[in-house]
Each structure stands twice: as C-alpha cells, then as structure tokens.
Amino acid sequence: MDKKFVVLLIVLALIFLEVYFKIFSTIITGLVTIALSVASKFEITLEFLDMPNQVVQLTTTNVRVGLWNSGSRRVNETVVQLEVRDMSNNTASITEKTVLNLSTDERREVIVPWYASPSPGRYTMYVRGLYDNESSNEIVKNFTILSPPVVPEEPTIIPTPGGARIANISVSYPPRLNLTQDAEYIVIIKVENNGNLEIHNLTLELESDYIQAEVVYPGIVSLLEVDESVLFTTRLIVPANLELGEYKIYWFVSSEEVDKAGDIIGEVRVLDIREKAKELIAYYTSLLERLEDEIDAVEGEGKNVTLARNSLKEARTELDIAKELFKIGLYSESINQLELVREKIIESVRFLVLAEPIPGLFVIPALPVIPCLIWVIILIIVDSVIALYTMKRYHWIKVVLIMLVVSLVIGLLSGLRCLVWIFVTVFIMILVFIFIVLGERLRKEPKDLSRFRRW
C-alpha cells in the first residue's frame, strides 16, 4: 500500500475522531448538567421539639419546632406556619414566623409564640414549612385548651372564722417511673382536699403521645369533703416497639371549684426477660406497701377497710407466687402471674374508695389535735373527782358504774386510736378505787380487820 494513502487515512480518522469527541463531550456535559439540576433541590423537614398537651386560654405558649434543610440547596426564606383546627376541622387560628438563610444540612430550632385565643376544648395543631412555592412535611399535635383560672374579686370572698373560703387540692403521684418495653403498670394517684371548701365532680385525665395511659377507677368523684382524699387507679401500657428514652405522661385533675395539672416522667429501658420480671416484681412490691399505708390511714379515720385489706392480702399471695416462679427460672410465667396482682390491686383500691364509717360507737370522730396522753390525763382527773365526791354518798358499785359511763364518753371523744389507753386506764383506776373502799371498810370494822389479818 502506498505510504501517502496510509497517511491520508490516518489524517481523515483523526479529523472524524475529533468531531465525534466534541459531539460525545457535548452529550456528556448536557447529561451531567441535567443530573445536577435534578439532584440540586429544595427540601425542608420539620419535627416537634416541645408542645404542651394542655394550654390555658388567653395565654401565650412557645411552640418549639425543629427545622432541617434536608435538601441540597440553600433556602433563603422559610415560613413556619401553625394552623390550629377544632374537632370539626374548622380553622381556629393561624400563626406564622419567617426563618431566613437556612444552609444545606443545617438544623435550627425555631420558637413560634402562639396565643391561645380559641375557646376551651380539644384542638389539633398542624405545622408546616412554606418555601420557594413548596411545602415541607406536615407535623400534627393534639392538645387541650383549658379555661383560665377564675380569680374572684376581693369583695366576693366570704369571710369565715377560720379565714377566707379557699378551694384547693394536693395531688400525690410518682414523679418519675422506670418502665420497660411491652409491660403494664398500675399507678396510684392520690388527690386530697386540703382547702376549706367541698370539691364537686372531681375527675382525673391522663394523656401521653407514646404510652397508653388510662384511668381505671374511679371515673368521677361527685363529692370530696374537706380533709378527705381519694385514690385514682391508673394503668400505663408501654408498647413493645417503643424506643428508649424519656416520655411524659400528662395528668389533669379537674373539678367545679379547682383544676390542677402536671406530668410524670417515664424512662423506657430495654431489659431481657429475667431483668424485666425482676423489675416488675420490685415495682409491685413497693406499690403494695404504699397501698397498705393508705389502708391504715383510712382505717384510722374510723372506716371499715375489711374488704380492701382482704384484697390486699390476696394480692400479696399472688405476688408471692410470682416470686416463686421467678426463683425457679420461669420468668415469662412470673410476668403473667403479675396480671392477677394488678387485678387485686384495682379491687383493693375500689373497696377502699367505697369504705364506709364503722357503725356504732366509733362514729364519733376523734379530735386529732389532742394526743392520747392528754386524754388519759383528763380521764384520771375526771374519774378521781367523781370517786372523791361520790364514794361517801353512793354505794361503791354505783360509783364504779358512773366512772365507766364517763370513761366511755371520754373514750369516744378521744377516737379509735386512744380507746385502748382509755380502757386500760379506767380498769386500773377502778381496781385502785375498790382497794381504797375495801381498806376503808376494814379500818372501820376491827373485827373484820383481825379476821383479814389472820387470813
């Protein structure tokens, strides 16, 4: 082949290769440009950081929202919009706040002040981010708007000898609980009327976003008198797939006269079957001890707690069986056995709430400000005076009967806890009185005295 022809072919090949390379590079550049334009996009993700379950009407609540630029482009302006709807899905209010210059992959906490202007009731808050004609994910929160506390005007306060009429309650509850996944807990919440007004239509509500919380008994307490208390039995059910961490269980006590709210912190942990059974047994052991203290307190008020104490005894028996199952390694069976313990606890609390005053002699309430020692001293003084002024006027048997009647009255006034001391004291005083009467007779009759000495 001629060398010139070969050189010509090479030159033509290079020319065509250059043309094809330009075309290929143009196509590749276009594809890359298109891919980059597709990959480069706006995207905002929202999450709730803090939003209470209850807010008071006509107050401002700071709603904390987490804002994350999860896209690949800088967002110059984002409008965080809070829309509140009622139970009929009607918009009650809309609040907006603008966030500027959110860089790629930047996370920012946004605080949006929200004024609770709607009327009291149940509402749903929808939060979304609006940017570049786009909308972020929408997060939802259910909450309750409470009526503002009624502060009576100063002239309307009704004066009493003990001061102003005040409606007040105290709530006793475990502020923190150690919880485990796929478990059920009974929690006792005590509400006491420590004001000087009767409380009507008292209820307790529980609410939690992740833990199932409900009130078992009682549903409503129609009347809670001054210095009287009531136990609410509640149930917490922790889901099996709940992530580790701390969760709030909100409680809300309401009545016609006064309301109160708070929360319980539940720390959820993952435990193996053995540790789970061990922790549940320890929890219900301490719960039974607290319930026994409450039963003792109600019994001290002169109420019949026999049924409540019997149920408590049965709960302890079921708990002992659970402990024995744990000892022999039957951990799952031990956890199932605790279901019977929970049922007996609920039954015991129900009987305790329904406990009635013991009929008969113990109906008269005790005076708690006077200790038993003072009542014993009063009894000694009164019976001594009676014996001194009546022993020369009446037969000694009649004097003893008078002392018994007076001692019985003092015993009723002293209360149930002091009756034993009263009866022991009057028994000793009657024996002393009889010995004094016997001594007087023997002193006045020498024949009887000499016979007594010989005997």
Residue pairs with C-beta under 8 A, 6 or more apart in sequence:
39 72
40 72
40 73
41 71
41 72
41 73
42 71
42 73
42 75
42 131
42 132
42 134
43 69
43 70
43 71
43 72
43 134
43 136
44 67
44 68
44 69
44 70
44 71
44 75
44 78
44 102
44 129
44 131
44 134
44 136
45 67
45 68
45 70
45 136
45 137
46 65
46 66
46 67
46 68
46 80
46 127
46 128
46 129
46 136
46 137
46 138
46 139
47 65
47 66
47 68
47 139
48 64
48 65
48 66
48 127
48 139
48 141
49 64
49 65
49 66
49 109
50 62
50 63
50 64
51 61
51 63
51 64
51 125
51 141
51 143
52 61
52 143
52 250
53 142
53 143
53 144
53 207
53 248
53 250
54 143
54 144
54 145
54 146
54 250
54 252
54 261
55 61
55 116
55 143
55 144
55 145
55 146
56 116
56 145
56 146
56 147
56 148
56 149
57 116
57 117
57 118
57 119
57 120
57 145
57 146
57 147
57 148
58 115
58 116
58 117
58 148
59 115
59 116
59 148
60 113
60 114
60 115
60 116
61 113
61 114
61 116
62 111
62 112
62 113
62 114
63 82
63 111
63 112
63 113
63 114
63 125
63 127
64 109
64 110
64 111
65 80
65 109
65 110
65 111
65 112
65 127
65 139
66 107
66 108
66 109
66 110
67 78
67 80
67 99
67 102
67 107
67 108
67 109
67 110
67 129
68 105
68 106
68 107
68 108
69 75
69 102
69 103
69 104
69 105
69 106
69 107
70 105
71 104
72 104
73 104
74 101
74 102
74 103
74 104
75 101
75 102
75 131
75 132
76 100
76 101
76 102
77 98
77 99
77 100
77 131
78 98
78 99
78 100
78 102
78 129
78 130
78 131
78 136
79 96
79 97
79 98
79 99
79 129
79 130
79 131
80 96
80 97
80 98
80 99
80 110
80 112
80 127
80 128
80 129
81 94
81 95
81 96
81 127
81 128
81 129
81 130
82 93
82 94
82 95
82 96
82 112
82 114
82 125
82 126
82 127
83 91
83 93
83 94
83 125
83 126
83 127
83 128
84 91
84 92
84 93
84 94
84 114
84 118
84 123
84 124
84 125
84 126
85 91
85 92
85 123
85 124
85 126
86 92
86 118
86 121
86 122
86 123
87 121
87 122
87 123
87 124
92 117
92 118
92 123
93 114
93 115
93 117
93 118
95 112
95 113
95 114
95 115
97 110
97 112
99 108
99 110
102 108
116 145
118 145
119 145
120 144
120 145
120 146
120 147
121 144
121 145
122 142
122 143
122 144
123 142
123 143
123 144
123 145
124 140
124 141
124 142
124 143
125 140
125 141
125 142
125 143
126 138
126 139
126 140
127 138
127 139
127 140
127 141
128 135
128 136
128 137
128 138
128 139
129 135
129 136
130 136
144 207
144 252
146 252
146 259
146 261
147 259
149 259
157 164
157 165
158 164
158 165
160 196
162 196
163 196
165 196
165 197
166 195
166 196
166 197
167 195
167 197
167 199
167 255
167 257
167 258
168 193
168 194
168 195
168 258
169 191
169 192
169 193
169 194
169 195
169 199
169 202
169 224
169 253
169 255
169 258
169 260
170 191
170 192
170 194
171 189
171 190
171 191
171 192
171 251
171 253
171 260
171 262
172 189
172 190
172 191
172 192
173 187
173 188
173 189
173 190
173 251
173 262
173 264
174 187
174 264
175 264
175 265
176 264
176 265
176 266
176 267
177 185
177 187
177 236
177 264
177 265
177 266
177 267
178 267
178 269
178 279
178 283
179 185
179 211
179 236
179 238
179 266
179 267
179 268
179 269
180 238
180 268
180 269
180 270
180 271
180 276
180 279
180 280
181 238
181 239
181 240
181 241
181 242
181 268
181 269
181 270
181 271
182 238
182 239
182 240
183 237
183 238
183 276
183 280
183 335
184 235
184 236
184 237
184 238
184 339
184 342
185 235
185 236
185 237
185 238
185 283
186 216
186 233
186 234
186 235
186 236
186 284
186 287
186 342
186 345
186 346
187 233
187 234
187 235
187 236
187 264
188 231
188 232
188 233
188 234
188 287
188 290
188 291
188 294
188 349
189 204
189 231
189 232
189 234
189 251
190 229
190 230
190 231
190 232
190 294
191 202
191 204
191 224
191 229
191 230
191 232
191 253
192 227
192 228
192 229
193 199
193 224
193 225
193 226
193 227
193 228
193 229
194 227
195 226
195 258
196 226
197 226
197 257
198 223
198 224
198 225
198 226
198 257
199 221
199 223
199 224
199 255
199 256
199 257
199 258
200 222
200 223
200 224
200 255
200 256
200 257
201 220
201 221
201 222
201 255
201 256
202 220
202 221
202 224
202 230
202 253
202 254
202 255
203 219
203 220
203 221
203 253
203 254
203 255
204 215
204 232
204 234
204 251
204 252
204 253
205 215
205 251
205 252
205 253
205 254
206 213
206 214
206 215
206 234
206 249
206 250
206 251
206 252
207 213
207 249
207 250
207 252
208 247
208 248
208 249
208 250
208 266
209 247
210 239
210 242
210 247
211 236
211 237
211 238
211 239
211 242
211 247
211 249
211 266
212 235
212 236
212 237
212 238
212 239
213 234
213 235
213 236
213 237
213 249
214 234
214 235
215 232
215 233
215 234
216 233
216 234
216 235
216 346
217 232
217 233
217 346
217 349
217 350
217 353
218 230
218 232
218 350
218 353
221 230
224 230
224 255
230 353
231 294
231 349
231 352
231 353
233 345
233 346
233 349
233 350
235 342
236 249
236 266
238 266
238 268
242 268
243 268
244 268
244 269
244 270
245 267
245 268
246 265
246 266
246 267
246 268
247 265
247 266
247 267
247 268
248 263
248 264
248 265
248 266
249 263
249 264
249 265
249 266
250 261
250 262
250 263
251 261
251 262
251 263
251 264
252 259
252 260
252 261
253 259
253 260
253 261
271 279
273 331
273 332
273 335
274 331
276 331
276 335
277 322
277 326
277 331
277 332
277 334
277 335
278 326
280 335
280 338
281 319
281 322
281 323
281 326
281 334
281 338
284 319
284 338
284 341
284 342
284 345
285 319
287 345
288 312
288 315
288 316
288 319
288 341
288 345
291 312
291 345
291 348
291 349
292 312
294 352
295 305
295 308
295 309
295 312
295 348
295 352
298 305
298 308
298 352
298 355
299 305
300 416
300 417
301 357
301 365
302 357
302 358
302 362
302 363
302 365
302 366
302 415
302 416
303 355
303 356
303 357
303 358
304 355
304 356
304 357
304 358
305 351
305 352
305 355
307 351
307 355
308 348
308 349
308 351
308 352
308 355
309 348
311 344
311 345
311 347
311 348
311 351
312 344
312 348
314 344
315 341
315 344
315 345
315 348
318 337
318 338
318 340
318 341
318 344
319 338
319 341
321 337
322 334
322 335
322 337
322 338
322 341
323 334
325 331
325 333
325 334
325 337
326 334
357 363
361 412
362 412
362 416
364 412
364 413
365 415
366 413
366 414
366 415
366 416
366 417
366 418
367 413
367 414
367 415
368 415
370 414
372 414
372 417
372 418
372 421
375 410
375 413
375 414
375 418
375 421
375 422
376 418
376 421
376 422
376 425
378 410
379 407
379 410
379 422
379 425
379 426
379 429
380 425
380 429
382 406
382 410
383 403
383 406
383 407
383 426
383 429
384 429
386 399
386 402
386 403
386 406
387 399
387 403
387 429
387 433
387 436
390 398
390 399
390 402
391 399
391 433
391 436
391 437
394 402
396 433
396 434
396 437
399 433
400 430
400 433
400 434
403 426
403 429
403 430
403 433
404 426
404 430
407 422
407 423
407 425
407 426
410 422
411 418
411 419
411 422
411 423
414 421
414 422
441 448
442 448
442 449
442 452
443 449
